[in-house]
Amino acid sequence: MTLTTDQVVRQADGIAERRGRTREPRRSWASSEPFVRRATPENSDPSALSAAWATVGRRYGLVAVMGDLVVSFVVSATLLAPVHGLLAAGWLSWAASVLFVVLVTASGGYRRSAAGDGPAEFQALLRAAVAMAVTLMALGYVARVPVPRSAVLVGVPLTLVICGVARYVQRRRLHQLRAQGQGTMRTVVVGDEVSAARVVRSIASAPHHGYRIDGVCVPSLGTTTAVAGAPVLGGVADVVQVAVDRDAAVVLVTGSCLGGDALRRLSWALSRAGKQLVVVPDIIEVGAPRLTVRPTAGLSLLEVQVASPRPRLVMKQVLDVTVAGLALVALAPVLGLAALMVAATSPGGAIYRQVRVGQDGSQFVMYKLRTMYRDADERRAALLASGMHDGVLFKMADDPRVTPVGRVLRRFSIDELPQLVNIIKGDMALVGPRPPLLEEVEAYDDPVQRRLYVKPGLTGLWQVSGRSDLDWEESVRLDLRYVDNWSVSMDLLILWKTARAVLGGSGAY
């Protein structure tokens, strides 16, 4: 048989990608027998990890469905019974609860891949709640069905909140199980040592996502026995056999060790083995909502959204001003009492003003309750000379410039409340990167300038991930992740987590 030039090139590419040293005999991934079934300690155990993962996933989904059904039924029945009577309210509530679960399902809220993923689950609930409200309004105003206004204005938001809290509690329990090694998927990483090490470290730091790294397959076996602590299990050509022997549920491919044609053939082999294939793109810290796959001319083009849609920007601005205004009114007594305590216990005004850098490098005056002695700025130079800084940040756990009252205010972030005025003025947002000082911005490396793309925030990912306990590099990484992937639902989730962090007082100094 005469091969075409294209076939020769493809075969040459496949050989080049899998020509390294291996532990197993080479088998064609396109053949009907790309691996050999054999008993190993991992795949012969009836209570294998992969089976446990499937069981935990099914149980999680079932509990979520039943919880949403019960909550929506009880809320609907409570609101409809006074209007339609008990019997009619029961049938209507059952129909409403089923509709809500259908809408959550359509939004992807019960997908096994979304189990334990807070943003994905809460976004699904939010989309379902909005669709539910629109459906009820359409029934009331278009079809003339007697839908009480309370069902839309009270019932839907209440259902969303209760289901969200229930899902949060359920998710926390799942994360605890995964941190203990239960309900996780055995995973084999395929790639060069540098790329594989990055993936192994990232996944190991976040076990709540449900992946457990069993080992790595590298382009060619050599003297390396481990990559980022994960054992080397074989060469690239061994990966299918390794996945079968280890009873791995997922094969993660990273780096450039496998090209498109080889990945296609690998998918054929893994489908026969009943395994999942996940490709880790080289682009990092980009959330799923920004990615869209476009099938074009036989190719899968990965489109990355590079600009935030204007409607989302408007929604964020409305949310910021509304919540900041309401919070300022509600917390005015606390703010007033704190200001009196600051003024009465140390010389100097209660409000501290400082120039900070905002969106696109603009400067503004940020307001805070004064938590330090009046000569704090003069003493800062001496403390800086002593080496008390991390990257471009200056911070210390027992700063001698902080007053006794200031320590209490800082612990619960009460000193930050005057920044609500900055939010109303448009200088800041509720959620965003930490507002930097002028000298910090002057010391920024090139990638860090990206932090200035959005308005600085009263809180942010840095706040809910450790506050002042974070080092400079981790703080920058979180800020850049937020800038690249922010959404209104992410803001709401961060605000919720901020309340927990503030009440706990962890990492505040």
N, C-alpha and C positions, 0 to 999 in steps of 0.2 A: 504494500500500500504506500502510495506517495503522499507525504505530508506537505501541506501548504506552508508557506513562510510563517503565517500567523500561528499555525499549530506548533511549528518548531520553536518559535519564540516563547509560546506559552509553556511548552514542556521544559524549555531551558530555564525559564523563570521559576517553575515549580521545583526543579532540581536544585537550583541555586538557593532557594529559600529553605530547603530541607536537607542540604548536603552535609550539615555538621554531624559530629559524633553523637550516636544515640545509644540507648541501653537495650532497645528492643529491635527485632528484625523489622525492616521497613515494609510497610503495607500501604497500598494505594488508598487514599481517602475517597476516591471515586468508585472503588470496588464494592461488591456486596458483602465483603468481610474485611472492613477496615480495622478490626480489632479481634481479639480472642477472649471469649468469656471464660473466666477462671475464678475460682474461689480465693478470696483474700480475707484477712481479718476485718477489713472495712466493709466489703460488699456482701459478706455472708452473715452479718449480724442482723437478725430480724428486727431489732430496734435501732437500725442504722440512723445516722444523723439526718440523712435526706428524708427518710420517712417521718422522723420527728418534726422536721421543718414543715412538711406538707400538712401534718396533723395540726400543728400550731397555727399555720396559716388558715386552714379551714375553720378552726375553732374561732379564730379572731374575726373572720368574716361573718360567721354565723351570729356571734355575740353582737357585732356591730349592727347587723340587719335587725335582729330582735330588739335591740335597744332603741333603734330609730323608730321601729313600728310602735313599740309601747309608748314612747315619749310623745310621738305625734298623735297617737290615738287618745291618750289621756288629755293632752292640751286641747285637742279638737272637741272632745266630748264635754269638757268643762265649759267651753265657750258656747257650744251649740245647744246643750241641754236646756238652758233657760228660754231659748228661742223656739226650738222645734220639738221639745219633749224628749224623754229618755230613749224611747224606741227609735224614733227617727234620727236622733243625735247619734245613737250607736251605729246605725248603718252608714250615715254620712261620715262619721269619724273613721270608720273602718276604710271607707273608700279614700278618704283624705290621707290616711296613714300609708295605704298601699301606693297611692300616687306619689307621696313623698319619697318612699323607698325606691320606686321606679326612677324618679328624677335623680336621686343620689347614685343609683346604678348607672344611669346614662351619663352622669358626670364623672364616672370612674372612681367613685368613693369606696367601692368594695373590691377593687382589683387587688389580687394578692401582692402585686408589685408595689402597691401603695400602702400596704399594711405597715403601720409604724412610722410612716413618713408624714409628719405633722402638717407641713404646708399643703401637700397634695390632698390629704384627707379634709382639712378645713376648707380648702378652696372648693372641693367637691360639694361639701355641705352648703357653703355660701351660694354656689351656683344653683344648687337644688332649691334653696330657700327663695332666691330671686325668681326662679322659674315657677315656684309654687305660688308666690304672691301675684305674679303676672297671670297665671292660670285662674286664680280665684277672682281677680279683678275682671278678667275677660268673661267668666261665667256670670258675674254680677251685672256688668254693664252692657255686655253684648247679648248673652243668652237670657238675660233677665232672671237668672236663678237667685233666690233670696239668700245671698251670702252676707252674713253680718260683717260690718266693718271691723269689728274686734278680731275677726278671724285673720284679717290681713294685717292690721296695725299692731295686734298683740300676739295672736296665735303663731304666726310665722316667725317673728323675731324670737319669741319665747322658745319655740321648738328648736330654732337654730342654736340658741345659747345653751339649752339643756343638753342637746345632742352633742354640741361641741365640747362641753365639760365632760360628758360621759366618755366621749371618744378620747379626750385627753387622759383621763384616768386609765382607760383601757390601754392606751399607747404607752403610758409610763410603766404599766405592768409588763407589757411586751418587751420594752427596752430592758427592764430588769432581768427578764428571762434570757434575753440575748446576751447581756453582759455576763451571765453565768454560763454561756455556751449552749443554751437550749434554744430550739427553734431557729437555728442558723443553717445556711446552705454551705456545704463543702465547696470550696472554690479553688481552681487551679489557674494560676496566672501564666500567660505565655508572652515572652518578650525578651529584649536584651536586658542586661543587668541593670542599667541606669533607669530605663523606663519601668521595668518590673519593680524595682526598689521603691520608686515613687508611688506606684499603685499599692504595693503591700503596706507601706507606712500609712498611707491615707486611709485605707480600709481598716487596718488594725486600730487606728485611732478612733474609729466610729463603728463599734460592733453593733450598735442599735439598728444599723441598716440591714443586718441579717446575713452578711457574708462572713465566712470563716475561711481564711487562707490556709489551705493544706500544704501548698508547695508551689514551686515555680518550674516551668520548662523553658530552658534557654536555647539560643540558636545552636550551640554546640557544647557538649560536655567537656569539661576540662578540670582544672584544679579547684574551681569554686564549688563549695558544698552547700552554701546558703546565700540567699539574697535578702537583705534587710531582716534577717532572722528566720526567713522561711526556707525550708530545705529545697535543694535542687532535686527534682524527681526524675528528670530526663531531658532529652533534647526536644526541639520543636516537633520532630517527626513522631515522638513518643506520646504526644499530648492526648490523643484519643484513647490509647491503651491505659495511660495513667488515669484519666478521668473515670474509665470503667473500673479499674482496679481499686481506686480510692473511693468509689461510689460518690464522686463529685457531681453536684447538680449543675454547676456553672463553670464555663471556661472563659476567662477574661483575657482578651488579646490586646496588648499594648505595644507601642513603638512601631517600627517599620520592618520587623523581621518577616512578616507575612504580607504579601501584596494582595490585590483584589481577587485574582484568580485563585490563589491558594486559599484565601478566606472562604471563597465560594465552595471549594472542594471540602474544606474543613467543616463547613456547615452541613454538607451532605453526610459526612462521616458521623458527626455529632447527632444528627437526626436519627440515624440508625441506632445510636447508643442511648437515645432519650435524654440528651443533655442540652443545656442552654448555651448559646454562644453570645457573648457580650463583647463588643469592640469599644475600647477606651480611646476616644479621639485625642489628638495631640493638644487641642485647645482646652485650656483648663479654666476652672471657676466660672463656667457658663451654665446657667440653670436651664432645665428642660423647656420652660415656656419660651425661651429665646431661640430654640432650635426647631427647624422645620425640615423634613426630608422631602426633596423634590425629585421624583423619578423623571429623568430626562435622557433620551437617547440611550436607554439601557444602563444609565448611570444613576447612582443615588447621590444627588447633590444635597449637601448639608448647608442650609441657609441659616445664618446667624443674624438675629435682629440686632442692629447696631444703634438704634435710636428709640427712645421711649415714645409710645403713641401719645399724641396730644391729649386725648380724653383722659388717659391715666394721669397725666400731669395735673389736669384740672381737678380730677377727683382727689388727688393727694393734697392740693392746695386747699380745697374746700374742707377736707377732713382735718388738716392742720389747724386752720383758723377756727373752725367750729369747736373742736375738742379743746384747743388752747383757751378759747374764750370761756367755755363752760367750766373748765378746770380752774381758771383764774378766779372766777366768781365763787366756786365751791370751796376753794382752798384759801380764800382771802383771810379768814380768821387765823388759820395756821401760819400763813405768811406774815400777818401783822404781829402775832405773838412772837414768832421767831425773830423778827426785826427788832422788837422791843428788847428781847433778851440779849441780842448782839450789841445793841447800843448801850445797854445798862451794865454789861460785864467787862467791856474793854473800850479804850478810847478810839474814836474814829466813827465814821458814818456806818449805817447798817447796810447800805447797798454799795457793793464794790463794782466799779466799772473798768473794763479792760478791752483794748482793741484786739479783735480777732479777725481771722481771714475767712471770708465766706465763699459763696459760689463764684467760680471763675476768677478767684483772686481778689474779689471786692472786699473792702474792709468795713467793719461795723463795730459798734460799741456793744459788748455783751454785758448783761447784768447778772449779778449773783449776790446772794447774801454774804457779807464778809465773814469769813471763818478764820482769818489769820490776824495777827497783830499788825498794827499800823505800819511798822517798818519792815514788813515781810519782803517787799521787792528789793530793798537794800541788802537784806541778809541772804537773798537768793544767790547772789554772785559768789559769796563765800562758800555756800553749800555746793554750788556747781563746781567750784575749784576742788572740793573734797572728793569729786568723782561720783556724786550721788545722781546718776542719770542712766537712762536706758535708751540707746539710739539718740534720737533728737529730743526725747522726752526727759523732763526732770520730775522724779517722783521718789518718795521715801515713805515707808510705812509709819514711822514715828517722827514726822516733821515737827521740829521744835517751834516753828512759826505758827502752828495751829492752836487756837484758843480752846479751852475746855468745852465751851458751848459749840464752837466750830466742829469739834470732833463728833458731837451728837448730830449736828445738822448734816455733816458729811456722811455719817453712817446710813442715814435714811434719805439722802439726796434732797433734803429740804432746802439746802443752799442753792439748788438749781432752779427752784420754782420761779424766780424773777425772769428766767429765760422764756417763760410763756409770753411775756411782753415782746421779746424778740421775734417769736413765732408769729404773733399777730401783726407785727410790723413788716414781716416778710423777710427778715434777715436769716431766720433759721426755720427748720422743720421739726416736727415731732420726732421723726426717725431719720438718721443720717450719720455720716462720719463725725468723729469728735471735732469740735471747732478748734483749729490750731492757732498758735501764736505766730506773730510775724517772723520771729527768729527761727521757729520750727520749719516754716515753709521755705525759708531761705536755705535750709540744710537738706531739703527733700532731694532724694534721688529721682531720676526721671520718671519711673513708673508710679512713684508715690504722688506725683502731681495729679494723677487721675482722681484722687480723693476730693479735689476741688470741683469736680464736674457737677456735683449736686450740692444742695444747701446742707450745711452742717446740722446735726440733730441734737435734740435734748437727750435722746437715748439712741442706741444703735446695737448692732451685733456685738460690738465690743462690750457694751453694758451688760448684755444678757449672757456673755460667755466668760465672765471673770472680772470685769471692771478693771481696777488698777492692778490686779494680780497678773494681767497679761503683759508679756514682754512686747517690745516695739515691733518686731517682725510679725508676731501673731496679730497684734492690733491692726497693722497695715493690711495684712492678708484678709482679715474680716471686713475691714472698711472697703477694700477693693471688691470683695465678693458682693457686698451690698450694692455698691455703685453700679456694678455690671448686671445685677439680677433683681433689683428692687421691684416691688409691686405693692398695691394697696393692701392685698391680703397678707403679704409679708410684713408690712408695717403694723397691721393689727396684731399679728402673732408676736412681733417683737415688743409691742406695748404690753401685751399680756405677760410675756416673760419678764419684762422690766419690773412689773409690779411684784413678781415673786422675788426677783433679785434684790429689790429695794427693801422689801419686808424682811428678807433674810439678812441683809446687811453685809453680805460676803463681798470681799474685794474692795471695800470702800475705805479710802484713807486719803 
